[in-house]
Amino acid sequence: MEEEFIDSASDNQAPLLEIGDQPSRDFLELFAKLDPTINGEIIEKAWKQYDTISQQIILEGSSSVWMACAFFTSVWKSTPIGHQELICHYSLLKLIELCKVSVLDFFDKLNKWADMILATRRLLDFVNRVQSNLAVSAVIFKKFLPIFRYAFAQQKPSSLEKHLTSAELFEFIWLFFITMRKQLPANNEDLMNSYNLLLCVVDYIYHAISISRLKNHLNADFDKSKTPLEVLREKFEGASLDTKHLSTHWLNPKLLRLVIENLIPFDIVEDKFNNFTAIRKALEQLYERKMSARSEVDERIFLKPLLTFGDIIFSDKFEEEAISVLSGDLCQYINNDFLIKFSSQNCLAKLNAPEKIQPPTEGKSYMITPDTVCQNSAFYSDMKLIERMDELLSISRREGKSFNFDFVDCQGNPREYIAEQVHIFGQKFLSKVRKEEEESNERESSDHSLNQIQLEKYVADIETLFYYLLQKILIYDQQKALAMGLEMNVDLTAILQSSEFLVSIYICAADLILWVNEDSRTFRWITEIFTDNVAPLEFYRIFELIVRADTSFSREMVKHLNQLEECVLEELVWTTDSPLWAALQNSRIVEQFGESSSVPSSQILSKFTGNLQRNKSDLTPQIINFFKKVYHLSAIRLTDLFERLRISDELTKRKIWTLFEHVFRTKIILLKDRHLDQILMCCVYIITKVCSLKIAFQDIIFHYRHQPQASSNVYRNVLMRMDLIDKKEDPEQTEREDLIR
């Protein structure tokens, strides 16, 4: 019996809450003080949100701060997806001051408000980003103080001359820094990039002052044997290559571009500070425009003690007062040591982050991610991929092939068999490439031509990486067993003599070598070479195993392996010749995967010992784990589509997921020779039509394009008729269509 989807909420049903039609007087007065020109629709949305929550929950403390939270989230919700700037520009610091609370108090209330309104992941990310940016600024400001005191000399104000004071110079450099920081590309405002930018800005100003009439501001004890940037970098532990690259290839060209766009005066590029007032005014305007468009706290808040206590730059009191402006007794939340400890590679987003709804326990380790399995590789994130791979290969070559298997419980030494298999794999790889080279020579064109030396190097590198990965996996398997209090009493002979296991590692090694060398040959191209050795359903498990076994992989490498795993889950495993269909033919329908399956053996490598046809009536644990990963991946992509399409109704979401589950339980044949994303988009479209939502299929495709895994081939090359597959027609003759047309 087919399921029917009935919307339980009738259009004529009375609302559960009585929402005030008109905003209260206090509400209107608050935002009139903020900006009288604010769009009325945003005010109305903010009021509805505030009024609804206030009827459901008792809001402690001042009502104005909760109103501000509603306004903050409503502005974000009103902004179309994809816009770089918010639809409403306003000063968040001014709004906080109108509420008469500290900055940290406001963020504490904002985090609670996000929980109350069941904020989406994207909104939570936005809230966290605003907070973490301020946290980074707090750390950088504390770092800036000793740098300024080392590079510049103290200048007291003079009543006789209108010279630049130390306080004014300090303010200017900080303004220059926060303005340029706002110009950094998205997601590049983390602690390390910001700190390197600070050193570049100080170097830039130091050089400008050294050739101006303001030389008296320079510290006479400053080391002049090297360039200012080199001195600052060595003394204050900046990243050598990063600061030099940032200064030469980003800061200077960016300043020139801003001059061309008439956003700042030309004097700043010529290192002339004769027109100091005009430069400062231009920087303030540029900063305020960016700051208000992103709803971020004005970082000039740290300069308030200068206005209160005068020229106290070289006083220890200044540092204490500057940081405490965020929140009197709560400044420990932005303590320098605490932040630096957790700030590497954008971890500052964890600061003051609200607790988020976690995925089900059984889904936590389904997909490999850089954040979960690459904790030790932050150092390598900035290295070029080819350099990192060369380093891994050199380590393996130094150890040579002397690696033995004595510590592994197996009968005899499997080295001879492994070497024989690796040679066979290498010959198949060479044969495929040479055949393509011959065909391309006949056509006198090739997208990826290789000479003999390059080809031999590829094969040698793949073999070296293969042994490196195999060694890491075996060592990891032993350590994992020991950590669990288990003895290595499982004979691994069958595993090490399993062609499927060995070729899986070889495929991974081959893809990594081609990828880091920017070869145009794809992962699919590699899998086609070894189709008769192993099916995607059998080798996809190797990716997670390799990443967990080798934490020296860079984040980019881990991300790439994750993409390969997703490629298998979303498409390669659903081809007509996949062994999945034979495994499902005599088994029961696919059940819900809410419980973790138990793997018979305790060792990780035991995953490769199972036989897909072991049980004719039930799905094997390996197949069940595969479907769990597919479900988890589908849930992630559907959730993202819901947010992009603004589908917020929980009932509609459940209907879409129910339809998706229905396909997997009873109509899984629909995935044969199709892509997982095609099924997901169709499920969304069908339910939106059933629920009479104004969402066209073009809208779904538009937002799908913005997902990280999106490919135009998914919607431009769609199998339309299943009967052609059943008749085993030539794949090139099957009926496929472009859904855009």
VENCOR-V779319 format. One record per residue. PHI is phi in whole degrees, 0 to 359 (none if undefined). Layout:
phi: [PHI | PHI]
This chain:
phi: [none | 287 | 281 | 250 | 256 | 242 | 286 | 285 | 262 | 285 | 296 | 269 | 288 | 289 | 293 | 287 | 240 | 267 | 266 | 299 | 290 | 244 | 299 | 289 | 295 | 299 | 297 | 294 | 295 | 301 | 275 | 291 | 290 | 292 | 193 | 296 | 265 | 299 | 302 | 296 | 295 | 293 | 301 | 294 | 296 | 297 | 295 | 298 | 295 | 296 | 294 | 296 | 293 | 295 | 281 | 270 | 228 | 281 | 268 | 279 | 85 | 295 | 290 | 296 | 290 | 290 | 298 | 296 | 297 | 297 | 294 | 303 | 287 | 291 | 298 | 296 | 295 | 280 | 276 | 301 | 297 | 100 | 286 | 285 | 241 | 291 | 290 | 234 | 265 | 203 | 268 | 294 | 296 | 297 | 297 | 295 | 294 | 295 | 279 | 60 | 229 | 282 | 298 | 292 | 298 | 297 | 295 | 298 | 292 | 295 | 297 | 293 | 296 | 299 | 293 | 296 | 269 | 54 | 301 | 287 | 300 | 294 | 292 | 298 | 298 | 295 | 298 | 296 | 294 | 298 | 290 | 293 | 298 | 292 | 297 | 299 | 299 | 297 | 294 | 297 | 297 | 294 | 288 | 293 | 302 | 294 | 296 | 297 | 293 | 280 | 274 | 236 | 265 | 284 | 236 | 275 | 298 | 243 | 280 | 269 | 236 | 265 | 275 | 289 | 273 | 298 | 297 | 293 | 294 | 299 | 301 | 295 | 296 | 296 | 296 | 301 | 295 | 293 | 292 | 289 | 297 | 291 | 271 | 298 | 301 | 303 | 66 | 242 | 259 | 285 | 297 | 292 | 298 | 294 | 293 | 297 | 295 | 301 | 298 | 295 | 293 | 298 | 299 | 297 | 292 | 300 | 295 | 295 | 289 | 296 | 247 | 242 | 279 | 256 | 300 | 295 | 279 | 281 | 285 | 294 | 273 | 294 | 296 | 253 | 283 | 231 | 291 | 305 | 294 | 295 | 296 | 297 | 295 | 286 | 286 | 247 | 59 | 272 | 283 | 303 | 292 | 296 | 293 | 295 | 295 | 296 | 292 | 282 | 257 | 233 | 297 | 297 | 297 | 293 | 298 | 297 | 294 | 293 | 292 | 299 | 277 | 60 | 266 | 221 | 292 | 293 | 302 | 290 | 281 | 278 | 61 | 251 | 245 | 290 | 260 | 301 | 297 | 293 | 296 | 297 | 297 | 295 | 296 | 298 | 295 | 295 | 293 | 297 | 294 | 291 | 296 | 288 | 287 | 249 | 55 | 249 | 287 | 295 | 285 | 285 | 299 | 289 | 272 | 304 | 302 | 296 | 285 | 273 | 251 | 82 | 279 | 240 | 304 | 266 | 253 | 296 | 295 | 297 | 298 | 296 | 291 | 296 | 283 | 289 | 294 | 289 | 190 | 324 | 272 | 258 | 292 | 297 | 292 | 242 | 304 | 302 | 297 | 298 | 291 | 298 | 299 | 250 | 263 | 298 | 53 | 67 | 287 | 297 | 297 | 284 | 296 | 58 | 286 | 290 | 295 | 256 | 291 | 274 | 293 | 306 | 306 | 290 | 253 | 293 | 248 | 291 | 250 | 280 | 221 | 300 | 288 | 265 | 232 | 231 | 293 | 267 | 256 | 298 | 297 | 269 | 296 | 267 | 283 | 294 | 301 | 294 | 292 | 294 | 294 | 300 | 294 | 297 | 292 | 295 | 298 | 294 | 291 | 297 | 285 | 66 | 268 | 286 | 302 | 250 | 246 | 297 | 282 | 268 | 284 | 204 | 278 | 78 | 256 | 279 | 302 | 298 | 294 | 297 | 299 | 296 | 294 | 298 | 297 | 296 | 299 | 296 | 293 | 295 | 297 | 299 | 299 | 295 | 294 | 296 | 297 | 294 | 296 | 296 | 294 | 290 | 294 | 294 | 274 | 58 | 205 | 202 | 275 | 215 | 284 | 233 | 277 | 296 | 294 | 298 | 295 | 295 | 294 | 304 | 297 | 295 | 294 | 297 | 295 | 298 | 294 | 301 | 294 | 298 | 292 | 299 | 298 | 299 | 295 | 294 | 294 | 297 | 296 | 293 | 297 | 296 | 293 | 294 | 296 | 273 | 76 | 252 | 267 | 279 | 253 | 260 | 289 | 267 | 303 | 297 | 288 | 290 | 254 | 270 | 298 | 297 | 295 | 292 | 291 | 297 | 294 | 296 | 300 | 296 | 297 | 298 | 295 | 297 | 295 | 295 | 293 | 292 | 271 | 56 | 285 | 282 | 291 | 262 | 299 | 300 | 300 | 292 | 296 | 294 | 296 | 251 | 302 | 281 | 265 | 204 | 264 | 306 | 298 | 265 | 261 | 296 | 291 | 291 | 296 | 297 | 298 | 294 | 296 | 288 | 280 | 234 | 278 | 276 | 296 | 288 | 298 | 295 | 293 | 297 | 298 | 295 | 296 | 297 | 294 | 295 | 298 | 296 | 300 | 292 | 295 | 270 | 215 | 298 | 282 | 262 | 291 | 301 | 273 | 290 | 292 | 301 | 293 | 292 | 292 | 272 | 301 | 253 | 259 | 287 | 295 | 292 | 272 | 288 | 251 | 260 | 245 | 287 | 273 | 264 | 266 | 307 | 267 | 278 | 274 | 297 | 292 | 294 | 300 | 267 | 264 | 287 | 248 | 299 | 258 | 297 | 235 | 281 | 258 | 237 | 286 | 286 | 304 | 296 | 292 | 297 | 296 | 298 | 293 | 298 | 294 | 296 | 298 | 297 | 298 | 296 | 297 | 297 | 289 | 294 | 300 | 295 | 296 | 302 | 292 | 292 | 273 | 60 | 270 | 256 | 290 | 295 | 296 | 296 | 299 | 295 | 296 | 297 | 293 | 298 | 296 | 299 | 298 | 300 | 299 | 289 | 281 | 238 | 231 | 295 | 299 | 298 | 276 | 298 | 60 | 236 | 252 | 304 | 296 | 297 | 293 | 298 | 295 | 293 | 298 | 297 | 295 | 299 | 290 | 295 | 288 | 298 | 271 | 58 | 275 | 276 | 232 | 276 | 296 | 299 | 295 | 297 | 295 | 302 | 284 | 298 | 302 | 271 | 284 | 299 | 268 | 301 | 220 | 297 | 296 | 295 | 252 | 256 | 219 | 248 | 291 | 256 | 234 | 281 | 296 | 291 | 290 | 300 | 275 | 56 | 288 | 299 | 305 | 287 | 258 | 292 | 277 | 235 | 225 | 264 | 288 | 289 | 282]
